[in-house]
Amino acid sequence: MALAFATLKRFEFSLRRARILPAIAVIWTLLLVALAASPAQAGYAAIVVDANSGRVLHSRNADTPNFPASLTKMMTLFMAFEALDKGTLAIHQPLVVSKRAAGQPASKLGLKVGETITVDEAIRAMSVKSANDVATVIAEAIGGTEVKFAQMMTARARELGMTRTSFRNASGLPNKRQKSTARDMSILGRALINDLPDYYGYFSVKSFKYKGKTYRSHNSLLKNYAGTDGIKTGYIRASGFNLVTSTERDGIRLVGVVFGGKTAARRDRHMQSLLNRNWERARAASTYAARPIPKPPVPGSETIIAAANIDTPIPPTIVRRTRADWGIQIGAFAGYTDAHIAAGNVAQRLSDVPVTASLKIQPVSQSADTLFRARLMGMDEISARASCQQLIRNGQVCALVTPQGDELASLPSR
């Protein structure tokens, strides 16, 4: 009797187990599917800000934490640029590749343990190729270890005002504790533009060569959206397609950030749409547009400007009104980046530049080559002439540019 009772119990347990196991299997399968799908369902976020004032023109989920992916390399490059500024790195300094750096997954240059890469090559590899192995090389050169460097990155980010950002590596490779926000990335973008202008031109580079191979930028807006000169793309499965971009038109510069794009193409189209919708709003709020209109001169007080020290004589000009549509040209360069950096450096050195002035880089085709004119426009005639004279005294070449865009005369260096 006892044996029969035990057999019955085992039979009942088997029945219950047979009913429960399929239910558990179904639940477990659903959990696995959800876990597998979740990394691809990145959170969408976007922000557009005026790069000069920091004014927010558009914002959606801007403070929601997301995975920055290779946008992380913006901070790695920021740290590298500051190290160059301080002299702790030199632009042509060779950096040795460690075993950890060589072992990083793609995207990468494929560096070997023990070989070297210069700081300049490393910067280009990160800004153009988004090379993960190179990011680790830079991290170890500055921080000793990548872990220590990530701590330095986070601390510096906090100082910049990126309060919701934490870095765990230099490349943006997946790490569940590495998070940032659209707002924080816009802060970093502005810092790269405004605080480190001598190095920002690296983000305009569309391609670079290394060991005979040419690498091209992932940032298609550099060639497809007028005025764009940087900054960085990013992608891992958990983040979706991310982008920080900087575009300048008519003295107004916008920084846009998009997190969580479904594809690179859709992300780029969305960024263009965001920027298109905010140009007019930015112009309306611009300090240039809001500046007081100059009072007309008192009759009889017109100033006569003598055209001295100019190769091609220009008749003396009687200035009866102040029109901010003159400018100066400081040279023509083989590359956009060189022209932009040169014009920015000149603008910083000039004294009494009017608030209406802005940089203009103009491509000019000559047979098979394209040159880029570096100009500072939006000045009145008096300011333009005074600026050219100042450049001459400092041993530079300068040309006046008329409101029609013509070079009025060349001013030789002395």
C-alpha positions in Angstrom: 0.0 0.0 0.0 2.8 2.4 0.9 4.6 1.6 -2.3 1.5 2.3 -4.4 1.0 5.6 -2.6 4.6 6.7 -3.4 4.2 5.7 -7.0 1.0 7.8 -7.2 2.8 10.8 -5.7 5.7 10.5 -8.2 3.1 10.3 -11.1 1.3 13.4 -9.9 4.7 15.3 -9.6 5.5 14.3 -13.1 2.2 15.6 -14.4 2.7 18.9 -12.6 6.3 19.1 -14.0 5.1 18.3 -17.5 2.6 21.2 -17.2 5.1 23.7 -15.7 8.1 23.1 -18.0 6.4 24.3 -21.2 5.3 27.5 -19.5 8.8 28.1 -18.1 10.2 27.5 -21.6 7.8 30.0 -23.1 8.7 32.7 -20.5 12.4 32.0 -20.9 12.2 32.3 -24.7 10.4 35.6 -24.4 13.0 37.0 -22.0 15.8 36.0 -24.3 14.1 37.6 -27.2 13.6 40.8 -25.2 17.1 40.9 -24.0 18.5 40.3 -27.5 16.3 43.0 -29.0 16.8 45.7 -26.4 20.4 46.7 -27.4 19.2 47.7 -30.9 16.4 49.8 -29.5 18.5 52.8 -28.6 16.8 55.9 -27.1 16.2 58.8 -29.4 17.5 62.2 -28.3 18.4 65.5 -30.1 19.4 69.0 -29.4 20.4 72.1 -31.5 22.3 75.0 -29.9 23.8 78.2 -31.0 27.6 77.6 -30.8 28.4 81.1 -29.8 25.8 81.8 -27.1 24.9 78.3 -26.1 21.2 79.1 -26.5 19.1 76.0 -27.0 17.1 76.2 -30.2 15.6 72.6 -30.2 15.6 69.9 -27.5 14.0 66.5 -27.2 15.1 64.0 -24.5 18.3 66.0 -24.3 19.0 64.9 -20.7 18.2 61.2 -21.1 21.3 59.0 -20.6 22.4 57.1 -23.7 25.4 55.2 -24.9 27.7 57.7 -26.7 29.5 55.1 -28.8 32.4 56.7 -30.8 31.2 60.2 -29.8 33.4 59.3 -26.9 36.4 60.0 -29.1 35.5 63.7 -29.1 36.5 63.7 -25.4 39.6 61.6 -26.1 40.6 64.1 -28.8 39.8 67.0 -26.4 42.2 65.6 -23.9 44.8 65.1 -26.6 44.4 68.7 -27.8 44.8 70.0 -24.3 47.9 67.9 -23.8 49.4 69.4 -27.0 48.5 72.9 -25.7 50.3 72.2 -22.4 53.3 70.6 -24.1 52.8 67.2 -22.5 52.4 65.8 -26.0 54.1 66.9 -29.2 52.4 66.7 -32.6 55.1 64.5 -34.2 55.8 62.4 -31.1 55.9 58.7 -31.7 53.6 56.6 -29.5 54.2 52.9 -28.8 51.4 50.5 -29.4 50.7 48.2 -26.4 49.2 44.7 -26.4 45.9 46.1 -25.1 45.8 48.7 -27.8 46.5 46.2 -30.6 43.8 43.9 -29.3 40.9 46.4 -29.5 38.1 45.3 -31.9 37.1 47.1 -35.1 36.9 49.8 -36.2 40.7 50.0 -36.1 43.9 50.6 -38.1 45.2 47.1 -37.3 48.2 48.4 -35.3 50.8 45.8 -34.2 52.3 45.4 -30.7 55.5 47.5 -30.4 55.1 49.6 -33.5 54.7 53.4 -33.3 52.2 56.0 -34.6 52.7 59.8 -34.3 50.3 62.0 -32.4 49.3 63.7 -35.6 48.5 60.4 -37.3 46.7 59.2 -34.2 44.4 62.3 -34.2 43.6 61.8 -37.9 42.9 58.1 -37.4 40.4 58.9 -34.6 38.7 61.9 -36.3 38.5 60.2 -39.8 38.6 56.4 -39.3 37.3 56.4 -35.7 40.0 53.8 -34.9 39.5 52.1 -31.5 43.1 50.8 -31.3 44.4 54.3 -31.8 42.1 55.7 -29.1 43.7 53.3 -26.6 47.2 54.3 -27.7 46.3 58.0 -26.9 44.7 57.0 -23.6 47.8 55.2 -22.4 50.1 58.0 -23.6 48.2 60.5 -21.5 46.9 58.5 -18.6 49.3 55.6 -18.3 46.4 53.1 -18.5 43.0 53.4 -20.3 41.2 53.0 -17.0 43.0 56.0 -15.5 42.5 58.0 -18.6 38.7 57.3 -18.5 38.7 58.7 -15.0 40.5 61.8 -16.2 38.1 62.1 -19.1 35.1 62.0 -16.7 36.7 64.5 -14.3 37.4 66.9 -17.2 33.9 66.5 -18.6 32.5 67.5 -15.2 34.6 70.6 -15.3 33.1 71.5 -18.7 29.6 71.1 -17.3 28.9 67.6 -18.6 27.2 66.6 -15.4 25.4 63.4 -16.8 28.4 61.9 -18.5 30.6 59.0 -17.3 33.4 57.5 -19.4 34.8 54.0 -19.0 37.1 53.8 -22.0 38.6 56.1 -24.7 36.9 54.6 -27.8 33.2 54.3 -27.0 33.2 50.5 -27.3 30.2 48.9 -25.4 30.3 49.4 -21.6 27.0 49.6 -19.7 28.4 52.3 -17.4 29.5 54.6 -20.1 26.7 57.1 -20.7 26.2 60.6 -21.9 23.4 62.8 -23.1 22.6 65.0 -26.1 23.0 68.1 -24.0 26.4 67.0 -22.6 27.7 66.2 -26.1 26.6 69.7 -27.4 28.6 71.2 -24.5 31.7 69.1 -25.6 31.2 70.1 -29.2 31.1 73.8 -28.3 34.2 73.4 -26.1 36.1 71.9 -29.0 35.1 74.7 -31.3 35.5 77.7 -28.9 38.2 76.5 -26.5 40.6 74.7 -28.9 40.2 76.5 -32.3 43.8 75.7 -33.3 43.0 72.0 -33.4 39.3 72.0 -34.4 40.3 71.8 -38.0 41.1 68.1 -37.6 37.4 67.4 -37.6 37.1 68.9 -41.1 39.5 66.3 -42.6 37.7 64.1 -45.0 40.4 61.5 -45.6 43.9 60.5 -44.5 46.5 58.1 -45.6 48.4 55.6 -43.4 50.8 53.0 -44.7 49.7 53.5 -48.2 46.0 53.1 -47.5 43.4 55.9 -47.7 40.7 56.1 -45.1 37.6 58.3 -45.6 35.4 60.1 -43.0 32.1 58.5 -42.0 30.6 62.0 -41.6 28.8 62.5 -44.9 27.5 66.0 -43.9 31.0 67.3 -44.5 30.3 67.1 -48.2 26.5 67.0 -48.3 25.5 69.9 -46.1 26.8 73.4 -46.8 28.8 75.0 -44.1 29.5 71.8 -42.1 33.1 71.4 -40.9 32.8 68.6 -38.2 32.4 66.9 -35.8 31.9 63.1 -35.2 29.7 60.1 -35.9 29.2 57.1 -33.6 27.6 53.7 -33.6 27.3 50.6 -31.5 24.2 48.3 -31.4 23.1 49.6 -28.0 23.3 53.2 -29.1 22.0 53.3 -32.6 23.5 55.8 -35.0 24.7 59.0 -33.3 26.0 62.2 -34.7 27.4 65.6 -33.5 27.7 68.1 -36.2 28.8 71.8 -36.5 27.7 74.0 -39.3 28.5 77.7 -39.9 26.6 80.0 -42.2 26.7 83.8 -42.4 28.4 84.1 -39.0 25.9 81.8 -37.3 27.2 78.4 -36.1 24.9 75.6 -35.0 25.9 72.5 -33.1 23.5 69.6 -33.5 23.3 66.3 -31.7 21.3 63.2 -32.6 21.2 60.0 -30.6 19.6 56.7 -31.6 19.2 57.0 -35.4 17.9 53.8 -37.0 20.3 54.0 -39.9 23.2 56.3 -40.8 21.3 57.7 -43.7 18.1 58.4 -41.6 20.2 60.0 -38.9 21.9 62.3 -41.4 18.6 63.3 -43.0 17.1 64.0 -39.6 20.1 66.2 -38.6 19.8 68.2 -41.8 16.1 68.7 -41.1 16.8 69.9 -37.5 19.4 72.4 -38.7 17.2 73.6 -41.6 14.4 74.3 -39.1 16.6 76.4 -36.8 18.7 78.7 -39.0 16.1 81.5 -39.0 15.5 81.1 -35.3 19.2 81.4 -34.6 19.5 84.5 -36.8 16.6 86.2 -35.1 18.3 85.6 -31.7 21.8 86.4 -32.9 23.7 89.2 -31.2 24.7 90.4 -34.7 21.0 90.8 -35.7 20.1 92.4 -32.3 23.0 95.0 -32.3 21.9 98.7 -32.4 21.8 100.4 -35.8 24.7 102.9 -36.0 23.7 106.6 -35.9 24.3 108.4 -39.2 27.3 110.8 -39.1 26.7 114.5 -38.3 26.6 116.4 -41.5 29.9 118.0 -42.3 31.8 115.5 -40.1 32.6 113.0 -42.9 36.0 111.3 -42.6 38.4 111.2 -45.5 40.5 108.0 -45.7 43.9 108.3 -47.4 44.8 105.2 -49.4 48.5 105.0 -48.5 50.9 102.1 -48.7 48.9 100.3 -51.4 50.6 98.9 -54.5 47.6 99.7 -56.8 46.6 103.3 -55.9 43.0 103.6 -54.7 41.3 107.1 -54.8 40.7 108.6 -51.4 37.3 107.5 -50.2 34.8 109.8 -48.6 32.9 107.7 -46.1 29.4 109.0 -45.7 27.9 105.9 -44.1 29.1 102.8 -42.2 28.2 99.7 -44.2 29.3 96.4 -42.7 29.8 94.7 -46.0 33.5 95.2 -46.5 36.2 92.7 -45.6 39.8 91.5 -45.9 41.4 88.5 -47.6 44.4 87.0 -45.9 45.3 84.4 -48.4 44.3 81.4 -50.5 45.0 77.8 -49.4 45.1 74.3 -50.8 42.7 73.0 -48.2 39.6 74.1 -46.3 41.1 73.3 -42.9 44.2 75.3 -43.5 42.2 78.3 -44.7 39.8 78.1 -41.7 42.6 77.8 -39.2 44.6 80.7 -40.8 41.6 83.0 -40.9 40.7 82.1 -37.3 44.2 82.9 -36.1 44.3 86.2 -37.9 40.9 87.2 -36.4 42.1 86.4 -32.9 45.2 88.6 -33.4 43.4 91.6 -34.9 42.4 94.4 -32.5 39.0 96.2 -32.6 37.3 93.7 -35.0 33.6 94.7 -35.2 31.0 92.3 -33.8 29.5 92.0 -37.3 32.7 90.3 -38.7 32.7 86.6 -39.5 34.9 84.1 -41.2 34.3 83.2 -44.8 36.0 80.3 -46.5 35.3 80.4 -50.3 36.3 77.6 -52.7 37.8 78.8 -56.0 38.4 76.3 -58.8 41.5 76.7 -60.9 41.8 74.0 -63.6 42.0 70.7 -61.7 42.6 72.1 -58.3 40.5 74.0 -55.8 41.8 76.8 -53.6 40.1 78.2 -50.6 40.1 81.9 -50.0 40.3 82.9 -46.3 38.3 86.1 -45.7 37.1 88.1 -42.7 33.8 89.8 -43.9 31.1 91.9 -42.3 33.3 95.0 -41.6 32.9 98.6 -42.5 35.4 100.1 -44.8 37.3 101.9 -42.1 37.7 98.8 -40.0 38.7 96.7 -43.1 41.5 99.2 -44.0 42.7 99.5 -40.4 42.8 95.7 -40.1 44.8 95.3 -43.3 47.3 98.0 -42.2 47.7 96.1 -38.9 48.5 92.9 -40.7 51.0 94.6 -43.0 52.8 96.0 -39.9 53.0 92.4 -38.7 54.6 91.2 -42.0 51.5 89.6 -43.5 49.8 90.0 -46.9 46.3 91.4 -47.0 43.8 92.5 -49.6 40.7 94.7 -49.2 37.4 93.1 -50.3 34.6 95.2 -51.6 30.9 94.7 -50.9 30.7 93.1 -54.3 33.3 90.5 -53.3 36.1 91.8 -55.4 39.7 92.3 -54.2 40.1 96.0 -54.3 43.9 96.1 -53.9 46.8 94.0 -52.6 48.7 95.2 -49.6 52.2 93.8 -49.7 54.1 92.6 -46.6 57.0 94.7 -45.4 
